[in-house]
Amino acid sequence: MSEAAGESGYSVTLTERRLVAEGTMAFYFDKPTQFAFTPGQFVDLTLPQPSETDAAGNTRAFSIASAPQESILMVATRLRDTAFKRELQRMPLGSTVRMEGPFGKLVLHADQTRPAVFLAGGIGITPFRSMVVQAAMQRSSHPMVLFYSNRRPEDAPFLEELQALQDKNPHYRFVGTMTEPEKSSRPWQGETGYINAALLSKHLVNVEKPIYYVVGPPGMVTALRAMLKEARIEDSDVRTEKFAGY
Protein backbone atom coordinates (compact mmCIF):
# COMPACT_ATOMS: atom_id res chain seq x y z
CA MET A 1 0.00 0.00 0.00
CA SER A 2 1.08 3.56 -0.70
CA GLU A 3 1.27 5.83 2.29
CA ALA A 4 1.77 9.49 2.98
CA ALA A 5 5.40 10.39 3.49
CA GLY A 6 5.08 13.68 5.30
CA GLU A 7 3.94 17.04 4.01
CA SER A 8 6.41 17.13 1.14
CA GLY A 9 5.45 13.92 -0.59
CA TYR A 10 4.30 10.32 -0.64
CA SER A 11 5.82 6.86 -0.82
CA VAL A 12 4.10 4.98 -3.65
CA THR A 13 4.35 1.31 -4.59
CA LEU A 14 5.07 0.11 -8.13
CA THR A 15 2.36 -2.46 -8.94
CA GLU A 16 2.66 -3.06 -12.68
CA ARG A 17 4.67 -2.29 -15.83
CA ARG A 18 3.16 -2.54 -19.29
CA LEU A 19 4.37 -1.78 -22.81
CA VAL A 20 1.82 0.63 -24.33
CA ALA A 21 3.65 1.15 -27.66
CA GLU A 22 6.96 0.17 -29.21
CA GLY A 23 9.61 1.65 -26.96
CA THR A 24 7.06 3.13 -24.54
CA MET A 25 6.20 1.73 -21.12
CA ALA A 26 3.51 2.61 -18.58
CA PHE A 27 4.24 2.34 -14.86
CA TYR A 28 1.37 1.84 -12.42
CA PHE A 29 1.48 2.83 -8.75
CA ASP A 30 -0.88 2.52 -5.82
CA LYS A 31 -2.61 5.87 -5.32
CA PRO A 32 -2.52 7.35 -1.80
CA THR A 33 -6.05 7.88 -0.54
CA GLN A 34 -5.46 11.57 0.21
CA PHE A 35 -3.73 12.36 -3.09
CA ALA A 36 -5.77 14.62 -5.40
CA PHE A 37 -4.83 16.15 -8.73
CA THR A 38 -6.34 17.84 -11.78
CA PRO A 39 -5.95 16.20 -15.23
CA GLY A 40 -2.92 17.68 -16.97
CA GLN A 41 -0.75 17.99 -13.86
CA PHE A 42 2.54 16.19 -13.22
CA VAL A 43 4.50 14.68 -10.33
CA ASP A 44 8.17 14.29 -9.48
CA LEU A 45 9.29 10.70 -8.92
CA THR A 46 12.49 10.00 -6.98
CA LEU A 47 14.23 6.62 -6.83
CA PRO A 48 15.21 6.11 -3.18
CA GLN A 49 18.28 3.88 -3.50
CA PRO A 50 19.08 3.29 -7.18
CA SER A 51 21.78 0.84 -8.11
CA GLU A 52 23.12 3.38 -10.60
CA THR A 53 22.70 7.08 -11.25
CA ASP A 54 23.92 9.76 -13.66
CA ALA A 55 24.48 13.50 -13.82
CA ALA A 56 20.73 14.17 -14.12
CA GLY A 57 20.13 12.74 -10.65
CA ASN A 58 17.48 10.43 -9.24
CA THR A 59 14.36 12.57 -9.77
CA ARG A 60 12.28 13.03 -12.92
CA ALA A 61 9.01 14.80 -13.71
CA PHE A 62 6.16 12.78 -15.25
CA SER A 63 2.73 13.89 -16.38
CA ILE A 64 0.02 11.81 -14.72
CA ALA A 65 -1.53 9.76 -17.52
CA SER A 66 -4.29 8.23 -15.39
CA ALA A 67 -7.51 10.10 -14.65
CA PRO A 68 -8.39 11.25 -11.11
CA GLN A 69 -11.37 8.88 -10.99
CA GLU A 70 -9.22 5.86 -11.86
CA SER A 71 -8.10 3.79 -8.88
CA ILE A 72 -4.38 3.80 -9.72
CA LEU A 73 -1.70 6.31 -10.63
CA MET A 74 -0.10 5.76 -14.03
CA VAL A 75 2.75 7.48 -15.85
CA ALA A 76 4.23 6.53 -19.21
CA THR A 77 7.57 7.24 -20.83
CA ARG A 78 9.78 6.47 -23.78
CA LEU A 79 12.40 3.88 -22.85
CA ARG A 80 15.56 5.88 -23.44
CA ASP A 81 18.89 4.44 -22.30
CA THR A 82 19.41 6.46 -19.12
CA ALA A 83 20.29 5.33 -15.60
CA PHE A 84 16.90 6.46 -14.25
CA LYS A 85 14.87 4.60 -16.85
CA ARG A 86 16.99 1.44 -16.64
CA GLU A 87 16.40 1.41 -12.89
CA LEU A 88 12.67 2.02 -13.28
CA GLN A 89 12.41 -0.91 -15.69
CA ARG A 90 14.26 -3.42 -13.54
CA MET A 91 13.16 -2.54 -9.99
CA PRO A 92 10.98 -5.34 -8.57
CA LEU A 93 7.22 -4.87 -8.45
CA GLY A 94 6.37 -3.91 -4.89
CA SER A 95 9.26 -1.43 -4.71
CA THR A 96 8.49 2.08 -3.53
CA VAL A 97 9.46 5.42 -5.00
CA ARG A 98 9.02 8.89 -3.59
CA MET A 99 6.38 11.06 -5.25
CA GLU A 100 5.95 14.81 -4.86
CA GLY A 101 3.23 16.96 -6.34
CA PRO A 102 0.97 17.49 -8.08
CA PHE A 103 2.45 20.42 -10.01
CA GLY A 104 1.62 22.29 -13.19
CA LYS A 105 -1.01 24.55 -14.69
CA LEU A 106 -1.74 22.72 -17.97
CA VAL A 107 -5.34 22.05 -16.92
CA LEU A 108 -8.62 22.27 -18.78
CA HIS A 109 -10.24 25.71 -18.99
CA ALA A 110 -13.59 26.12 -17.28
CA ASP A 111 -15.59 27.85 -20.05
CA GLN A 112 -17.50 25.01 -21.73
CA THR A 113 -18.70 27.30 -24.54
CA ARG A 114 -15.14 27.15 -25.90
CA PRO A 115 -13.95 23.77 -27.19
CA ALA A 116 -10.63 22.33 -26.05
CA VAL A 117 -8.34 21.31 -28.91
CA PHE A 118 -5.45 19.07 -27.89
CA LEU A 119 -2.40 18.80 -30.19
CA ALA A 120 -0.18 15.92 -29.08
CA GLY A 121 2.95 14.29 -30.44
CA GLY A 122 4.16 10.89 -29.23
CA ILE A 123 4.56 10.62 -25.47
CA GLY A 124 3.08 14.13 -25.18
CA ILE A 125 -0.26 12.31 -25.12
CA THR A 126 0.00 11.52 -21.39
CA PRO A 127 -1.67 14.64 -19.88
CA PHE A 128 -4.38 14.50 -22.56
CA ARG A 129 -5.18 10.88 -21.80
CA SER A 130 -5.91 11.96 -18.24
CA MET A 131 -8.19 14.75 -19.48
CA VAL A 132 -10.21 12.77 -22.01
CA VAL A 133 -10.62 9.67 -19.84
CA GLN A 134 -11.81 11.85 -16.96
CA ALA A 135 -14.24 13.67 -19.27
CA ALA A 136 -15.73 10.33 -20.37
CA MET A 137 -16.01 9.06 -16.78
CA GLN A 138 -17.70 12.28 -15.66
CA ARG A 139 -19.94 12.43 -18.75
CA SER A 140 -18.67 15.95 -19.33
CA SER A 141 -20.34 18.07 -22.00
CA HIS A 142 -17.15 20.07 -22.62
CA PRO A 143 -16.38 19.85 -26.39
CA MET A 144 -12.95 18.27 -27.01
CA VAL A 145 -11.00 17.42 -30.14
CA LEU A 146 -7.74 15.48 -29.85
CA PHE A 147 -5.22 15.64 -32.72
CA TYR A 148 -2.56 12.96 -32.17
CA SER A 149 0.55 12.68 -34.35
CA ASN A 150 2.97 9.73 -34.47
CA ARG A 151 5.27 8.15 -37.01
CA ARG A 152 3.36 4.82 -37.10
CA PRO A 153 0.45 3.25 -35.21
CA GLU A 154 2.99 1.03 -33.42
CA ASP A 155 4.61 4.15 -31.93
CA ALA A 156 1.36 5.64 -30.55
CA PRO A 157 0.66 4.98 -26.85
CA PHE A 158 -3.02 4.44 -25.97
CA LEU A 159 -4.09 4.73 -29.64
CA GLU A 160 -6.97 2.23 -29.60
CA GLU A 161 -8.26 3.45 -26.24
CA LEU A 162 -8.28 7.08 -27.38
CA GLN A 163 -10.18 6.14 -30.54
CA ALA A 164 -12.70 4.04 -28.61
CA LEU A 165 -13.46 6.84 -26.13
CA GLN A 166 -15.49 8.51 -28.90
CA ASP A 167 -18.14 5.84 -28.31
CA LYS A 168 -18.36 6.80 -24.62
CA ASN A 169 -18.32 10.58 -25.00
CA PRO A 170 -20.37 12.25 -27.77
CA HIS A 171 -18.62 15.57 -27.05
CA TYR A 172 -15.17 14.17 -27.84
CA ARG A 173 -13.55 13.58 -31.24
CA PHE A 174 -10.27 11.88 -32.09
CA VAL A 175 -8.12 12.75 -35.11
CA GLY A 176 -5.03 10.56 -35.46
CA THR A 177 -2.36 11.24 -38.06
CA MET A 178 0.74 9.25 -39.01
CA THR A 179 3.82 10.80 -40.60
CA GLU A 180 5.40 7.50 -41.77
CA PRO A 181 2.49 5.08 -42.20
CA GLU A 182 4.29 3.32 -45.07
CA LYS A 183 6.79 1.96 -42.51
CA SER A 184 4.03 0.35 -40.45
CA SER A 185 3.08 -3.31 -40.41
CA ARG A 186 -0.44 -2.31 -39.36
CA PRO A 187 -3.10 -0.81 -41.63
CA TRP A 188 -3.90 2.86 -41.08
CA GLN A 189 -7.09 4.46 -42.37
CA GLY A 190 -6.72 7.85 -40.66
CA GLU A 191 -4.98 11.08 -41.59
CA THR A 192 -1.36 11.20 -42.72
CA GLY A 193 1.32 13.86 -42.40
CA TYR A 194 2.02 16.37 -39.67
CA ILE A 195 -0.49 18.42 -37.71
CA ASN A 196 -0.87 21.65 -39.69
CA ALA A 197 -3.35 24.43 -40.41
CA ALA A 198 -5.02 22.46 -43.21
CA LEU A 199 -5.68 19.50 -40.89
CA LEU A 200 -7.17 21.77 -38.24
CA SER A 201 -9.40 23.51 -40.79
CA LYS A 202 -10.59 20.14 -42.09
CA HIS A 203 -11.80 18.98 -38.67
CA LEU A 204 -12.72 22.22 -36.84
CA VAL A 205 -15.70 24.40 -37.75
CA ASN A 206 -14.14 27.58 -36.39
CA VAL A 207 -10.39 27.42 -35.71
CA GLU A 208 -10.41 30.69 -33.75
CA LYS A 209 -12.97 29.63 -31.13
CA PRO A 210 -11.16 26.88 -29.15
CA ILE A 211 -8.47 26.99 -26.49
CA TYR A 212 -5.45 25.05 -27.81
CA TYR A 213 -3.21 22.78 -25.74
CA VAL A 214 0.10 21.66 -27.29
CA VAL A 215 2.33 18.96 -25.77
CA GLY A 216 5.20 17.09 -27.39
CA PRO A 217 8.91 17.30 -28.20
CA PRO A 218 10.33 20.86 -28.07
CA GLY A 219 10.69 21.15 -31.86
CA MET A 220 7.10 20.11 -32.45
CA VAL A 221 5.73 22.47 -29.79
CA THR A 222 7.67 25.41 -31.25
CA ALA A 223 6.46 24.62 -34.79
CA LEU A 224 2.82 24.23 -33.75
CA ARG A 225 2.88 27.45 -31.76
CA ALA A 226 4.15 29.26 -34.87
CA MET A 227 1.46 27.56 -36.99
CA LEU A 228 -1.28 28.68 -34.58
CA LYS A 229 0.08 32.23 -34.61
CA GLU A 230 -0.08 32.24 -38.42
CA ALA A 231 -3.67 31.01 -38.13
CA ARG A 232 -4.37 34.12 -36.04
CA ILE A 233 -4.93 32.25 -32.79
CA GLU A 234 -4.32 34.59 -29.85
CA ASP A 235 -1.31 33.72 -27.66
CA SER A 236 -3.62 33.79 -24.64
CA ASP A 237 -5.62 30.92 -26.20
CA VAL A 238 -2.59 28.60 -26.49
CA ARG A 239 -1.20 26.51 -23.61
CA THR A 240 1.99 24.52 -24.16
CA GLU A 241 4.28 22.05 -22.44
CA LYS A 242 7.53 20.70 -23.90
CA PHE A 243 8.57 17.11 -23.22
CA ALA A 244 12.34 16.75 -23.51
CA GLY A 245 13.70 13.22 -23.51
CA TYR A 246 15.70 11.87 -20.56
Secondary structure, DSSP 8 states (H G I E B T S, - for coil): --EE-STT-EEEEEEEEEEEETTEEEEEEE--TT----TT-EEEEE-SS-S---TT-SEEEEE--S-TTSSEEEEEEE--S-HHHHHHHHS-TT-EEEEEEEE------S-TTS-EEEEEEGGGGHHHHHHHHHHHHHT----EEEEEEESSGGG-TTHHHHHHGGGT-TTEEEEEEES-GGG-SS---SEES---HHHHHHH-S-TTSSEEEEEE-HHHHHHHHHHHHHTT--GGGEEEEE----
